[in-house]
Amino acid sequence: MSSWRERALTLALALTATAAALGLAEWILRVYEDRIASSSMIEPGLLKYHAVLGWSLAPYWQGEHHHHDFDVTYRINADGFRGEFPLFGAAKTRRRIAVLGDSFTFGIGVDDAETFVARLAGSGRDEHLNFAVPGYSTDQQLLQLPEQVLAFEPDAIWVVVYLGNDLIDNALAYPLQAELAKPYFELGEDGTLLLRGSPPPARIPAADLDRPTLEQIAFGDALTAPPSLRLVARFLPPPPLADAEAVLARNLAQQTTLFSALLDELVRKASPRPLMLVLLPGQSAVVAPDSPAAALQAYASDVAAGAAQRLGVATLDLTDTLRARCAAPSCFHQNEGHLNAIGHQVVADAIKALRN
């Protein structure tokens, strides 16, 4: 056999072996990721239908949540929230702070005592009550305030804005990461908030199950298509998006104006109690600050901070703190994405430090 044929055969064998190895690695990765994605198992009954809010936590519920990343237990008190609450109507002995939020504030992926609200409650002179409900966005928190929160006579109200999706969910009847319907608001011609979809349906109609993704809503066709190979997607981060701020400002103009109106109404309903925004980034904004997801969260932060400044509302943005503190070890469950126990401690410490 001539030398060029030998070299060609060697090259062909090498390419075949490489392709086979990559194919095997891709298959293993897909099996691994699919197994992790399907590993989440939570005992039923945590959430129940609510005609005003869409859903709420079920009082007295207790159950375990198993995932590849964690095994934890959630306990819901008699009032329908996580953590210790005072007896209804009992005289206050400390300044009482009501904390509203979504699953990050509720504490998906950590035990009751590990949430940042529980850590704050156990470490200071103030009383912190956790009114967070998984899946809630700013519009539901506006409805929740008079429906559930004000009866506990808080002295101050904190609204934790999850920068990953709250801005977008506010405009939706069916949230991006929930399988339940919610009421939502639209803006009238004079800028007033108009409540829609109330009461919401108990189930999402089949015709509405095929919903746009967060990326489609925020970026439209500005993002490059994700690679079909998961190996590439896992180890090669998406390139930064040119003019991301302009793209987001154009695509999210409605959501931006709506957030400002919602915050305005939150301040009005909270009055005379002071209201504070806590801006909480997701995993992408912390570990991949040049990614499109981080650009979306930076835009959401600017929107929230700008609206708060206009209204004279205090704001704590935790993005820089988490980036500085969470490089190693990670503050997030690697696969599931919520804050882990370390992350909740970092958030609690950051809130205490920034408030001081």
Steps between C-alpha positions, in 0.01 A plus 500: 500500500636839407587748773220741407243221523638401841475861619146532362395177671658610827325836478167335419535263795592788730203707384269203538628431851467867594146518364408182685648635824317830462178318420537284810580804714197684360276202575635468856451873559143490370414204723663672798326835445162340428530294817576813703215691336254226595640449851284765669232336713292695751213368704169629359285769654743788560300740282125547482273706277428856612232705324676833565867406468492200268651267757622505857677275747286239677487557879646220714659330198826320564698301249834400360658622178756268343731605218837395367640810673318482835263325741305748711176541693252786479249582774212743450355659811136552598492836321612344172863615489846366570672569832386608843217753515360678807156414628251699298415820686778458756669820616827576324817502706738576213496688174324273249621470140290322237711340226323428169660298223497187285665159525845649568367679808278206598814289494459220248789262558575580866349404835281738699774642721736558205298759306644851508177626658533247784866594546408868519221423745738315729786746497365847565268721695229497230234240431501373140195321358538300178198560275675362190316256275671304219415643160374840616592815310454868582135511391402217734694665782296816441181294541646305791579812703140586600379142467743333740780724625362819651289311754826410677569871555854515361710808574688469171460306176776350288424384148766264365515533122648194331685652206482181296132512403280728716506783248370271226254298712317817605346532154399133469184314594703179511845543659805361327591246768163419653227265391224715648318809378511835676325836478699773331483871428487704184546875471203708393534791261536736796769282660278345766533133590220278372465158662448217252440128532343516845407250620749293301412156366588210725681335209685640202298432184668250270511758222721723717753235603725578203642827632796711387823461691671769703765531229239547228320772696814688605725463198273408209721377216809690621657192660688242299338159500629279783734221391336166441783318678475526878877458530543827313226675696646383832861598445476793259296788646278698263671806355412842643213666320587823323270789593326282760365800688339645187349163406356454849371857520316448172357157578414569864358851474158384621648307793718796597208743518285242679760440771518871575121517538493190721768642727313830520189316618701285743638813662151647525351188659794456737479859625573621763732203541836533319553267206838373384599308187756222527637411155606136492694364201484146372784257441575617145555861604747389767704231326466610135488883511558532123213271402170615347323384817721730704425786259128445559550508876711816477220661301240388756718643777523835322122507448425421864763737639388781270135461598594485867714812477216691338272407791759546773502128583811351659670229292753229580658340191678179603662427163849635573505339844409157369755527219769583753403238757377210288791418270600209723316330651192549289195664655263311272394141451706422192232322298172614656597868515354632826710636784658236722557539875824689438319735264227574752762580762678733257171676421417539870847637575482736202162639602621561853820667378333714234226613738761606752 
